[in-house]
Amino acid sequence: MTTPHSPLSQPSSATDPRVHYHGRVIAVGGPPHSGKSVFLAELYRQLLQRQPSGVFLHRACPDGEGMWSNEADPSVVQQIRKKAAFSEEFVGSTLHMIEQLGRNSQLSLILLDLGGKRTAENAEILRRSTHCLVLSADEEEAMRWHVFAADEGCPVLASFQSRLVRSPDHQIDPTARSTIQIDRPIPQGTLVNLCRELGADCYQAAIAQFADWLLAQPC
């Protein structure tokens, strides 16, 4: 899956707030139930291990997720997590925050956790993002997200398939491993078993590989 945009190209319009950014603002999008929050939590941990400062993760969706929900007991998360809808106040504060983060000279890399739908609110967020990473359990929906991001002038940086691998007894297979390729126009591959119940063994090495690639790219 490729995109006509250079993955590290920058907006050029003088009216685009992104031209004033100091670093990259990468929105992670894709349909619901693709494991975006689990992926982002692991990617953020990997990036901080390599670069303890200059990296920031911002939740741009009122879904009640956060680093806490990936570190707490899943049964506790299910009980206390509260999803909410986009409100005018939430959208306004989120867009302002994204622009402020982009202009912060102390930050070289900002990660945004988008909601799982191609909405007007997420379009506004993409207009303030320098890049988009697509993570999808549905190939057709992944292509729609590519188009959605491109329409907002936001080039796709990487595109990963998300998949649950099950053993013959229909349980999630803890021995399955993710694979990605970073020697393509944009990194691609399959991240398996992005769920909190099994731990990170199924996807940790692949996300570490991507973290190395991401930090090696120029701002």
MOMOTA-V881420 format. One record per backbone hydrogen bond with DSSP energy under -1.0 kcal/mol. NH is the residue of the N-H (numbers start at 1). CO is the residue of the C=O. E is the energy in kcal/mol with one decimal. If there is no record, write none. Layout:
BEGIN
nh->(NH & NH)
co->(CO & CO)
e->(E & E)
END
This chain:
BEGIN
nh->(9 & 16 & 19 & 20 & 21 & 22 & 24 & 26 & 27 & 28 & 29 & 39 & 40 & 41 & 42 & 43 & 44 & 45 & 46 & 47 & 48 & 49 & 50 & 51 & 56 & 58 & 60 & 63 & 70 & 72 & 77 & 78 & 79 & 80 & 81 & 84 & 91 & 92 & 93 & 94 & 95 & 96 & 97 & 98 & 99 & 100 & 101 & 102 & 103 & 107 & 108 & 109 & 110 & 111 & 112 & 113 & 114 & 119 & 123 & 124 & 125 & 126 & 127 & 128 & 129 & 130 & 131 & 132 & 133 & 134 & 135 & 136 & 142 & 143 & 144 & 145 & 146 & 147 & 148 & 149 & 150 & 151 & 152 & 153 & 154 & 157 & 159 & 160 & 161 & 162 & 163 & 167 & 170 & 173 & 176 & 178 & 179 & 181 & 188 & 190 & 191 & 193 & 195 & 203 & 204 & 207 & 208 & 209 & 210 & 211 & 212 & 213 & 214 & 215 & 216 & 217)
co->(6 & 13 & 16 & 17 & 18 & 102 & 108 & 110 & 131 & 112 & 133 & 35 & 36 & 37 & 38 & 39 & 40 & 41 & 42 & 43 & 44 & 45 & 46 & 47 & 109 & 111 & 113 & 61 & 67 & 68 & 73 & 74 & 75 & 76 & 77 & 62 & 87 & 88 & 89 & 90 & 91 & 92 & 93 & 94 & 95 & 96 & 97 & 98 & 99 & 104 & 54 & 54 & 24 & 56 & 26 & 58 & 28 & 117 & 119 & 120 & 121 & 122 & 123 & 125 & 126 & 25 & 25 & 155 & 27 & 158 & 29 & 160 & 138 & 139 & 140 & 141 & 142 & 143 & 144 & 145 & 146 & 147 & 149 & 150 & 149 & 132 & 187 & 134 & 189 & 136 & 191 & 171 & 167 & 165 & 173 & 202 & 190 & 188 & 181 & 179 & 161 & 163 & 193 & 200 & 200 & 203 & 204 & 205 & 206 & 207 & 208 & 209 & 210 & 211 & 212 & 214)
e->(-1.7 & -1.4 & -1.7 & -1.5 & -1.6 & -3.0 & -2.1 & -3.2 & -2.6 & -3.1 & -2.6 & -2.7 & -2.9 & -2.2 & -2.0 & -2.8 & -2.9 & -1.9 & -2.5 & -2.6 & -2.4 & -1.8 & -1.2 & -3.0 & -2.1 & -3.2 & -1.3 & -1.8 & -1.1 & -2.0 & -2.3 & -2.2 & -1.1 & -2.0 & -2.5 & -2.7 & -2.8 & -2.4 & -2.3 & -2.4 & -2.7 & -2.0 & -2.4 & -2.5 & -2.0 & -2.2 & -2.7 & -2.5 & -1.6 & -1.6 & -1.9 & -2.0 & -2.9 & -3.1 & -2.8 & -2.0 & -1.9 & -1.8 & -1.9 & -1.9 & -1.6 & -2.4 & -1.8 & -1.3 & -1.4 & -1.4 & -2.0 & -2.2 & -3.0 & -2.4 & -2.6 & -2.2 & -2.0 & -1.8 & -1.7 & -1.9 & -1.9 & -2.1 & -2.7 & -2.5 & -2.3 & -2.5 & -1.0 & -1.9 & -2.3 & -3.2 & -2.5 & -3.0 & -3.0 & -2.5 & -2.1 & -3.1 & -2.6 & -3.3 & -1.1 & -1.9 & -2.0 & -3.6 & -2.0 & -2.7 & -3.2 & -2.4 & -2.3 & -1.4 & -2.7 & -2.2 & -2.2 & -2.0 & -1.9 & -2.5 & -2.1 & -1.9 & -3.0 & -2.2 & -1.1 & -1.1)
END
